[in-house]
Amino acid sequence: MAAEEEERLEDFRNQNIERPIMRDGSDPFSIEDVRFVELFRLNKDMAQYVYNGIGPNMVQTNNPVAIPSILKFFGVLRFLATGAYQRVIGCGFDISMSQQSISRAVEEVTTTITNTFSEQWINFPTTEASKNNIKQGFMAAFNFPGVIGAVDCTHVEIVRPSMEEHNYLNRKGYHSKNIQLICDHQLKILNINIRYAGATHDAYIWRNSRVREQLERNYERGERNSWLLGDSGYPQEPWLMTPIGNALPNTPEHRYTQAQIRARNSVERCIGVLKGRFLCLSKIMRYSPEKVGNIFNDCGILHNICLNGVLDFDLPLPPPADDPDNNVFNNRGDGHISRQNLIQRYFT
């Protein structure tokens, strides 16, 4: 046993010697362009832009064998893109970092990306110009007026947390974060709410969201022609349009519901593209719930940067599907009046 332990320690020491040597010759930007996107999900210009933003805010050191910030950045991009185990990522020829170093890098890089880019790249529309731009986009694409976004929640699976475990056990029987997302017609993410555990119902998250508070204030101030689209798990409100169940064919209510489903499908497709681009969101996340929320937020920021740079990562449009288990009974009466007025004006 003593000999085996000594051999293990010797191997560990050799790896510590080899890693800095391997890193010295590493330049991820030298990777061929197509392969670069496959590995990191951003193209080289986008990666350079993000690193230029976060590099000055990362930990700086004069230690000659310290891991360069640029390699920590690329190690985290690789993790976001693949969701692979940290040890596997660290063994990459262009990264060459220990599992512990990758873990620390995930914490540092994701926090820095969020602090640096959140306000710039995740913005819910507040000005008339920004709202009208989104309304025109939804109208042109889906022939549905007044829409400033589509809302839905998605679960990200996590390991069983040590604190408040029951709050994270969702109705499908696994532990998760339930994250609310709002997007526009071009799949750009406008808002992310990472506060809630997997057992929390979508409608509860919505009722306690800042976006809902903002829309309700706008409505009370007289704004009557702006709304989000949600599925049947959400309450019908003047600022949130939901489908009408069992609407008879060839009626205004049926035409409204079909258009609502097509337009609302934007958020389902956005979630699909986001999780397809950053595979870490589709795997079990071995981090605390708080860190998982930060990672999701970072993926949203990078997703928007990719859209802005027209870096396609297209997936088939998922079929629209309302969840029959998500029944909500606290609908506002004026919400139904607003929906009926909309139907009479545009779908008769």
Order of alpha helices (4+ residues) and beta strands (2+ residues): alpha-alpha-alpha-alpha-alpha-alpha-alpha-beta-alpha-beta-beta-alpha-alpha-beta-beta-alpha-alpha-alpha
